Each structure stands twice: as C-alpha cells, then as structure tokens.
Amino acid sequence: MEFSSKLLEQAVDQMSQLPGIGRRTALRLVLHLLRQPEHQTEQLSQSLTNLRSHIIFCEQCHNISDTPVCEICSNPNRSSELICVVEDIRDVMAIEATGQFKGKYHVLGGKISPMDGVGPGELKIQSLVERVRQGEVKELILALSATMEGDTTNFYIYRQLEGTEVDISTIARGIPVGDELEYADEVTLGRSLQDRIPFESSLKRN
C-alpha cells in the first residue's frame, strides 16, 4: 500500500495495531477522521490521552475506575455479601447489562493459562482470598468463560478457599462450552446467573 504522505502512513500504522483492524480498515478510519471537523479529532485525541493518564483500578474489585473505589463498590445498594468473579472489565459490563446482579465484583485480570505464561501470581486471586477471609462475603459466584482455562481458574480459586464458610457457586452452563462470557446474549447470561449451581456440583458433572 503506497502513501502520498508520511503522516498518513504513520497514522494508519498506529490505527492498524488495534485488535481486528487491518490496514485497509485503518486507512478508512484515518481518512474519516480527516474529513471531520478538527475539534472532533482533537476531542478524540484528548479523550485517549486522558484515558491513559488518569484511569486507575478500583482498590477493592480491580475494575477500571476514575476513583480509588469504583461506583459499584461504593454503591450502598449493592450487596457486599455477594461477589461475582470475572476475568475482565468486559464481563462486568456484560453482566451489568442483564440487570440481574445486585452484588459486587472481583476482576481477576485474566485466567490461568500456562501455555500463555499466565499463572495464579499474575492474577488478582490473592486479593480475592483476602476479601473472603475478612468474613463479609457469604457467596462467591464464579463467572468465568466455559473454557479449559476458565475451569482451571475456577478450580484453583475453589481450592484456595477450602476451609472458609463462603458458598461457592458457578453460573449455569447456558453459556456454550468454549464461549467467552462477553459474547453471551443478555437473556442467556441473566438466566445463567439466576440458575447458578454450587461449584462442587459442577465438579461431579465433569
């Protein structure tokens, strides 16, 4: 692909590094930005700069936040006795869209995957164990994707919490095996939360 401008080429190179964006799509996006009023492009640039400079992670659940404690964790109408464990922010957004969950979250930041070099130490598992051991949590819902890595992570967390009095459940497998949670439709995901089962029962089925 030949470019008449080095600036255009550099912009396309940067845009094409985004997931799912090839060079042709990147070129269309960059040309679209050039056709927009300059202030709109500046607002986009400033919002991305602010995102990188000022975004933080919630001290309690590790969700992306603007404040030390996110809006969900600080909401007095959300139950601190019920914690939903998810892989990342996209899963929080998917579950929130169902309107079925009124507890709080714990974002692991991924799932155990030895093939990818991700072990328990790279995830926010220890802080989850500490939250449970504080005694306020009554039930933990393991809402990880129905994959081998998700099941491995579920089992590891289960073993780490043996001896505690917290009830551990997992979402019902209305989510197809091998699917990521974020791609589930809202109705299916909502029912999977409502129809959750004790984690030990899921082990017996396997």
N, C-alpha and C positions, 0 to 999 in steps of 0.2 A: 504494500500500500504506500503510494507516494504522496508526500505532503508538500504543499506550497509554502508552508510556514512552520518553522521550528517550534514556535509557541503552540500552534495547533497540535503538532505531533506530540509534544510533551504532555499536553492536557489529555490527549487520547491515551497515551501510555499510562498515565495515572488512573484514568477512569476505567481502563480495561483490567486493572488489578482487582477490581471489586468482584465478589463472587457472582458467577453467572453472566458476567458482562464480557463479551468478546470485543475485538477491535472495531468491527463494523457497528455494533450497537453503541460502543463508546463514542465513535465518531458522530453518530446521530444525536446522542445526548449533548455532546460538546457543541455541535452546530445549533442545537435547540437553545442552549444557554446563550450563545452569541446573538440569537435573534430576539432574546428577551430584553426588557429594559435593564440598563446597567445596575440599577439599585436592587433588582431582584437577584441578580447574580452575586452582588455584594452581600445581600442578606443570607444567601445560601452559604457563602464562604464564611461569614461571621458566625453563623449557627454551628458550622462544623468545627470552627476554631474554639468556640465556647464549649462545645461538647467535649473536645479533647482536653481542654484546660481546666474545666470546672466540674466535670462529672465525678462522682465518688460512689462508693459502695456502702450500703447500709451496714452499720456496725453489728446489727442483730441477725439479719437474714441474708446479707451479701447481695441483695438485689441492687440494681442500678438506681441511684438516687441523687437528688440535688442537695440533700441534707444528711447529717450523720445518721439519723434514724429515718427510714423511709415512711411515706404516708400510710402504707398498710400496717407496718409495725406500730406506728404511733396512734392508729385509729382505735379509740376506746370501744368501739362497737364490734371489733374483730376479736375472736376468742384466742387467748394465748394458750389455751389448753389443747388446741388442735393445730398441728403443724403439718403442712404438706411439703414433702421433699421433692424438689425438681432439679433438672440438670442446669437450666439457664433461664435467663430473663424471658425468652420467647415462650417457655412453658408457663411462666407466671401469667403472661398476657393471654395465652390460650385458655387457661383455667378461669381467669377473671372474666373473660368474655362469656362464659357459661352462666354466670350469676348464681352458681350453685354452692360456692365455697365461701364460708364466713370465718374461717380461721386465718392463720398466718402462714408464712412460707419459710423455707430454708433452701437457698440456691447453692448447689454443690459446685457449680462451675465446670461441669462435665460428668463423665462416668469412667469407671475403671476400665482401662484398655491397655493391657501390656504390649500389644502389637504397636500401639501408638506412643508407647513410653509414658502412659498416664497411670500412675499408681495411686493408692489411697492418700499418700502425702501431698499430692498435687491438688487434691480436692478439699472442700470445706467440711470434711467429715468430723474432725476432732471438735470443731466448734459446735457441731450438731450434738455430739455426745455430751458436751458440756451444758448445752441448753437443756437437754433432757434431764441430766443429773441435778439440775437446780430444783427440780421437783414440781414445777408448774405445769409442764406438759403432760397430758393424760393420754393422748393418742397421736401417733405418727402415721401419716399416710405416705407410702412410698409410691410416688407418681412418676417413675422413670419409664423410658421407652421400652417397648416389648422386644428387646434385642438381647443377645448374649451378654453384651457389656452392661446393659441395664439390669439384667437378672443377677450378674456377678456383683454389681454395686449394691443392689438390694440385699443380697445375702451377706455381704461384708458388713453393712450397717446393722443388720439383724444380729450378727454375731457380736458386734461391738456393744450392743445394748442388752445383751443377755444379762439377767440378774436385776434389771431395772423393772419397775412396775408399769411402765408405759405400754399401752396397747399398740401393736404394730400391725397395720393393715396395708393392703396394696389395692390399687384400682382394679376393677373388674376387667377382664380381657375382652371388652367390647372393642378395644383398640386392636387391630390386626397385628399378629406377631410380626416383628421386623419393622413396624412403622414407628416413626418419630411422633412424639406427643403433639408437637406444634401443628402437624398436618391433619389431626383428627377434627371432624366437624364438631360444632359446639354441643349438639344434642347428644352425640355418642360420648363425648368426653364428660358431659354433665352426668349422664347415666352411669358412666364408669366410676365416677366419684361417689354417687349415691349408693351404688351397688357394691362398694368395696368389700373385700373379704379379709379375714385375718391372714397375715403373711404365712403363718405356719400351714394353713390350708393350701396355699399356693405351692408350697414345697411338696406336700403329699401328692398333689396332682402331677407334678413333674417327676 
